């Protein structure tokens, strides 16, 4: 199904998936420590609710002085 055919009721239901895990609202892209200047693959899906976070796969969430760019095509 193409995005032109699928209607999203609200941008609030759009979720990012990175390395097989949903990114919850409290995780910033900067906290993921993505490699600067490299291509990073993420998936954007429409989903009302998120599964509970898995403590085993939690990323370091300390604040950094980095900034990242996200391009959605």
Beta strands, then each sheet from edge to edge (+ up, - down):
strand 1: 14-18
strand 2: 21-22
strand 3: 43-46
sheet 1: 2+ 1- 3+
end
